[in-house]
């Protein structure tokens, strides 16, 4: 598909554009890749190791790096980043795209 829509997040894959609840959101390339990875999983969990492998081609990384990208992404797409509804933490496993 050219567009992935999940939980109020609409990702236009061809244009590399994101809309959240109808509003355009500008993401960095890393944030876009993480969001696409989460959306592609269809609500399934994506581990920090998978994020590292997708972004940097390696599972050897500082775990804080993935956390920083997730935090930045949440600041851009969440109404309340401290209570995320789009990028949800699954304790001990990773992250998933929520239902919004």
Backbone as JSON Lines, residues from 0, in Angstrom:
{"i":0,"aa":"X","n":[0.82,-1.21,0.0],"ca":[0.0,0.0,0.0],"c":[0.86,1.27,0.0]}
{"i":1,"aa":"X","n":[0.32,2.33,-0.56],"ca":[1.03,3.59,-0.6],"c":[0.79,4.41,0.66]}
{"i":2,"aa":"X","n":[-0.27,4.07,1.4],"ca":[-0.6,4.78,2.62],"c":[-0.89,3.77,3.72]}
{"i":3,"aa":"X","n":[-0.34,4.03,4.89],"ca":[-0.63,3.2,6.07],"c":[-1.35,4.1,7.06]}
{"i":4,"aa":"X","n":[-2.47,3.61,7.55],"ca":[-3.23,4.39,8.53],"c":[-3.49,3.51,9.74]}
{"i":5,"aa":"X","n":[-3.12,4.03,10.89],"ca":[-3.29,3.26,12.12],"c":[-3.4,4.21,13.29]}
{"i":6,"aa":"X","n":[-4.46,4.08,14.03],"ca":[-4.62,4.85,15.26],"c":[-4.56,6.36,15.08]}
{"i":7,"aa":"X","n":[-5.14,6.88,14.0],"ca":[-5.12,8.32,13.78],"c":[-3.85,8.83,13.13]}
{"i":8,"aa":"X","n":[-2.91,7.92,12.85],"ca":[-1.66,8.28,12.18],"c":[-1.75,7.8,10.74]}
{"i":9,"aa":"X","n":[-1.55,8.73,9.82],"ca":[-1.59,8.41,8.38],"c":[-0.22,8.67,7.79]}
{"i":10,"aa":"X","n":[0.39,7.62,7.23],"ca":[1.73,7.72,6.66],"c":[1.61,7.54,5.15]}
{"i":11,"aa":"X","n":[1.98,8.56,4.42],"ca":[2.03,8.5,2.96],"c":[3.44,8.05,2.59]}
{"i":12,"aa":"X","n":[3.56,6.8,2.2],"ca":[4.88,6.21,1.94],"c":[5.57,6.83,0.73]}
{"i":13,"aa":"X","n":[4.81,7.16,-0.28],"ca":[5.41,7.73,-1.49],"c":[5.96,9.13,-1.24]}
{"i":14,"aa":"X","n":[5.22,9.93,-0.52],"ca":[5.62,11.32,-0.27],"c":[6.42,11.48,1.02]}
{"i":15,"aa":"X","n":[6.51,10.4,1.8],"ca":[7.2,10.45,3.1],"c":[6.6,11.57,3.96]}
{"i":16,"aa":"X","n":[5.26,11.58,4.02],"ca":[4.55,12.57,4.81],"c":[3.7,11.88,5.86]}
{"i":17,"aa":"X","n":[3.52,12.58,6.98],"ca":[2.74,12.04,8.09],"c":[1.68,13.06,8.49]}
{"i":18,"aa":"X","n":[0.49,12.53,8.74],"ca":[-0.59,13.35,9.28],"c":[-1.08,12.64,10.54]}
{"i":19,"aa":"X","n":[-1.3,13.42,11.58],"ca":[-1.82,12.87,12.83],"c":[-3.11,13.63,13.13]}
{"i":20,"aa":"X","n":[-4.2,12.87,13.22],"ca":[-5.51,13.47,13.47],"c":[-5.77,14.62,12.51]}
{"i":21,"aa":"X","n":[-5.36,14.46,11.23],"ca":[-5.62,15.43,10.19],"c":[-4.6,16.54,10.04]}
{"i":22,"aa":"X","n":[-3.61,16.63,10.92],"ca":[-2.61,17.7,10.85],"c":[-1.28,17.16,10.35]}
{"i":23,"aa":"X","n":[-0.63,17.91,9.44],"ca":[0.69,17.53,8.94],"c":[1.72,17.61,10.06]}
{"i":24,"aa":"X","n":[2.63,16.63,10.08],"ca":[3.7,16.58,11.08],"c":[5.02,16.37,10.33]}
{"i":25,"aa":"X","n":[6.01,17.18,10.65],"ca":[7.34,17.04,10.03],"c":[8.22,16.17,10.91]}
{"i":26,"aa":"X","n":[8.76,15.11,10.32],"ca":[9.62,14.18,11.05],"c":[11.0,14.15,10.42]}
{"i":27,"aa":"X","n":[12.0,13.82,11.24],"ca":[13.33,13.58,10.71],"c":[13.32,12.24,9.98]}
{"i":28,"aa":"X","n":[14.32,11.98,9.14],"ca":[14.38,10.67,8.48],"c":[14.36,9.5,9.47]}
{"i":29,"aa":"X","n":[15.08,9.61,10.58],"ca":[15.09,8.52,11.57],"c":[13.71,8.34,12.2]}
{"i":30,"aa":"X","n":[13.05,9.43,12.54],"ca":[11.71,9.34,13.12],"c":[10.73,8.71,12.14]}
{"i":31,"aa":"X","n":[10.86,9.09,10.85],"ca":[9.98,8.53,9.82],"c":[10.22,7.02,9.69]}
{"i":32,"aa":"X","n":[11.47,6.6,9.7],"ca":[11.76,5.17,9.57],"c":[11.21,4.39,10.75]}
{"i":33,"aa":"X","n":[11.35,4.93,11.95],"ca":[10.81,4.25,13.13],"c":[9.29,4.15,13.01]}
{"i":34,"aa":"X","n":[8.64,5.24,12.63],"ca":[7.18,5.22,12.51],"c":[6.74,4.23,11.44]}
{"i":35,"aa":"X","n":[7.45,4.19,10.33],"ca":[7.12,3.24,9.27],"c":[7.32,1.8,9.75]}
{"i":36,"aa":"X","n":[8.37,1.56,10.49],"ca":[8.63,0.23,11.04],"c":[7.5,-0.19,11.97]}
{"i":37,"aa":"X","n":[7.07,0.71,12.84],"ca":[5.97,0.42,13.75],"c":[4.67,0.18,12.99]}
{"i":38,"aa":"X","n":[4.39,1.03,12.0],"ca":[3.16,0.89,11.23],"c":[3.16,-0.39,10.41]}
{"i":39,"aa":"X","n":[4.31,-0.73,9.86],"ca":[4.43,-1.94,9.06],"c":[4.17,-3.19,9.89]}
{"i":40,"aa":"X","n":[4.45,-3.12,11.17],"ca":[4.25,-4.25,12.07],"c":[2.76,-4.44,12.4]}
{"i":41,"aa":"X","n":[1.92,-3.47,12.02],"ca":[0.48,-3.62,12.2],"c":[0.03,-3.72,13.65]}
{"i":42,"aa":"X","n":[0.67,-2.99,14.53],"ca":[0.3,-3.03,15.95],"c":[1.12,-4.01,16.76]}
{"i":43,"aa":"X","n":[1.97,-4.78,16.09],"ca":[2.85,-5.7,16.8],"c":[4.03,-4.96,17.41]}
{"i":44,"aa":"X","n":[4.72,-5.61,18.31],"ca":[5.83,-4.99,19.03],"c":[7.1,-4.99,18.19]}
{"i":45,"aa":"X","n":[7.81,-3.85,18.25],"ca":[9.11,-3.7,17.62],"c":[10.12,-3.46,18.74]}
{"i":46,"aa":"X","n":[11.15,-4.28,18.82],"ca":[12.15,-4.14,19.88],"c":[13.13,-3.02,19.57]}
{"i":47,"aa":"X","n":[13.84,-2.57,20.59],"ca":[14.88,-1.56,20.38],"c":[15.97,-2.11,19.47]}
{"i":48,"aa":"X","n":[16.24,-3.41,19.59],"ca":[17.24,-4.03,18.72],"c":[16.81,-3.95,17.25]}
{"i":49,"aa":"X","n":[15.52,-4.19,16.99],"ca":[15.02,-4.09,15.61],"c":[15.11,-2.66,15.1]}
{"i":50,"aa":"X","n":[14.82,-1.7,15.96],"ca":[14.94,-0.3,15.56],"c":[16.41,0.0,15.21]}
{"i":51,"aa":"X","n":[17.32,-0.45,16.05],"ca":[18.75,-0.23,15.79],"c":[19.18,-0.88,14.48]}
{"i":52,"aa":"X","n":[18.74,-2.1,14.25],"ca":[19.1,-2.8,13.02],"c":[18.55,-2.07,11.81]}
{"i":53,"aa":"X","n":[17.32,-1.57,11.9],"ca":[16.71,-0.86,10.78],"c":[17.4,0.48,10.51]}
{"i":54,"aa":"X","n":[17.7,1.22,11.57],"ca":[18.28,2.56,11.4],"c":[19.77,2.53,11.11]}
{"i":55,"aa":"X","n":[20.51,1.66,11.82],"ca":[21.96,1.71,11.76],"c":[22.59,0.43,11.22]}
{"i":56,"aa":"X","n":[21.78,-0.55,10.87],"ca":[22.32,-1.78,10.32],"c":[23.04,-2.64,11.34]}
{"i":57,"aa":"X","n":[22.77,-2.39,12.61],"ca":[23.46,-3.13,13.67],"c":[22.58,-3.18,14.91]}
{"i":58,"aa":"X","n":[22.73,-4.26,15.66],"ca":[22.03,-4.35,16.94],"c":[22.91,-3.86,18.08]}
{"i":59,"aa":"X","n":[24.16,-3.51,17.75],"ca":[25.07,-2.96,18.74],"c":[24.87,-1.45,18.78]}
{"i":60,"aa":"X","n":[24.34,-0.97,19.85],"ca":[23.99,0.44,19.95],"c":[23.82,0.8,21.42]}
{"i":61,"aa":"X","n":[23.77,2.07,21.68],"ca":[23.46,2.55,23.01],"c":[21.93,2.62,23.11]}
{"i":62,"aa":"X","n":[21.31,1.88,24.03],"ca":[19.84,1.85,24.1],"c":[19.21,3.23,24.24]}
{"i":63,"aa":"X","n":[19.96,4.17,24.76],"ca":[19.42,5.53,24.9],"c":[19.18,6.18,23.54]}
{"i":64,"aa":"X","n":[19.9,5.76,22.52],"ca":[19.74,6.35,21.2],"c":[18.34,6.09,20.66]}
{"i":65,"aa":"X","n":[17.89,4.85,20.73],"ca":[16.52,4.53,20.28],"c":[15.52,5.28,21.14]}
{"i":66,"aa":"X","n":[15.77,5.35,22.45],"ca":[14.86,6.04,23.36],"c":[14.75,7.52,22.99]}
{"i":67,"aa":"X","n":[15.86,8.15,22.64],"ca":[15.84,9.57,22.27],"c":[14.99,9.77,21.02]}
{"i":68,"aa":"X","n":[15.17,8.92,20.01],"ca":[14.37,9.04,18.79],"c":[12.88,8.83,19.09]}
{"i":69,"aa":"X","n":[12.56,7.85,19.91],"ca":[11.17,7.6,20.29],"c":[10.61,8.82,21.04]}
{"i":70,"aa":"X","n":[11.38,9.37,21.95],"ca":[10.94,10.55,22.71],"c":[10.66,11.73,21.78]}
{"i":71,"aa":"X","n":[11.56,11.96,20.84],"ca":[11.37,13.05,19.88],"c":[10.14,12.81,19.01]}
{"i":72,"aa":"X","n":[9.96,11.58,18.58],"ca":[8.79,11.23,17.78],"c":[7.51,11.47,18.58]}
{"i":73,"aa":"X","n":[7.5,11.06,19.82],"ca":[6.32,11.27,20.67],"c":[6.02,12.75,20.84]}
{"i":74,"aa":"X","n":[7.05,13.58,21.01],"ca":[6.81,15.02,21.16],"c":[6.11,15.6,19.94]}
{"i":75,"aa":"X","n":[6.34,15.01,18.79],"ca":[5.76,15.53,17.56],"c":[4.37,14.98,17.25]}
{"i":76,"aa":"X","n":[4.08,13.74,17.67],"ca":[2.81,13.16,17.24],"c":[1.81,12.91,18.37]}
{"i":77,"aa":"X","n":[2.23,13.06,19.6],"ca":[1.33,12.81,20.73],"c":[0.72,14.1,21.26]}
{"i":78,"aa":"X","n":[-0.52,14.05,21.7],"ca":[-1.13,15.19,22.37],"c":[-0.44,15.4,23.71]}
{"i":79,"aa":"X","n":[-0.23,14.31,24.44],"ca":[0.47,14.35,25.73],"c":[1.57,13.29,25.67]}
{"i":80,"aa":"X","n":[2.81,13.69,25.34],"ca":[3.89,12.71,25.21],"c":[4.14,11.88,26.46]}
{"i":81,"aa":"X","n":[3.75,12.38,27.63],"ca":[3.96,11.6,28.85],"c":[2.91,10.49,28.99]}
{"i":82,"aa":"X","n":[1.86,10.55,28.18],"ca":[0.82,9.51,28.16],"c":[0.55,9.14,26.71]}
{"i":83,"aa":"X","n":[1.52,8.5,26.06],"ca":[1.41,8.25,24.61],"c":[0.27,7.32,24.25]}
{"i":84,"aa":"X","n":[-0.38,7.65,23.14],"ca":[-1.44,6.79,22.61],"c":[-1.1,6.28,21.21]}
{"i":85,"aa":"X","n":[-0.11,6.91,20.57],"ca":[0.29,6.47,19.23],"c":[1.51,5.54,19.28]}
{"i":86,"aa":"X","n":[2.56,5.96,19.98],"ca":[3.76,5.14,20.13],"c":[3.8,4.66,21.57]}
{"i":87,"aa":"X","n":[3.39,3.42,21.76],"ca":[3.17,2.87,23.09],"c":[4.34,1.96,23.48]}
{"i":88,"aa":"X","n":[4.81,2.11,24.71],"ca":[5.87,1.25,25.24],"c":[5.25,-0.05,25.72]}
{"i":89,"aa":"X","n":[5.87,-1.15,25.33],"ca":[5.51,-2.47,25.84],"c":[6.66,-2.87,26.75]}
{"i":90,"aa":"X","n":[6.47,-2.76,28.08],"ca":[7.58,-2.97,29.02],"c":[8.35,-4.27,28.77]}
{"i":91,"aa":"X","n":[9.67,-4.12,28.69],"ca":[10.55,-5.27,28.51],"c":[10.62,-5.79,27.09]}
{"i":92,"aa":"X","n":[9.78,-5.27,26.19],"ca":[9.76,-5.78,24.82],"c":[10.12,-4.75,23.76]}
{"i":93,"aa":"X","n":[9.56,-3.54,23.87],"ca":[9.83,-2.52,22.87],"c":[8.66,-1.56,22.73]}
{"i":94,"aa":"X","n":[8.27,-1.3,21.49],"ca":[7.24,-0.31,21.2],"c":[6.27,-0.87,20.18]}
{"i":95,"aa":"X","n":[5.07,-0.31,20.19],"ca":[4.08,-0.65,19.16],"c":[3.28,0.59,18.83]}
{"i":96,"aa":"X","n":[2.67,0.59,17.66],"ca":[1.79,1.67,17.27],"c":[0.43,1.43,17.89]}
{"i":97,"aa":"X","n":[-0.05,2.38,18.66],"ca":[-1.32,2.22,19.36],"c":[-2.5,2.52,18.48]}
{"i":98,"aa":"X","n":[-3.66,2.37,19.04],"ca":[-4.9,2.6,18.33],"c":[-5.29,4.07,18.27]}
{"i":99,"aa":"X","n":[-4.56,4.9,19.0],"ca":[-4.85,6.34,18.99],"c":[-5.91,6.62,19.95]}
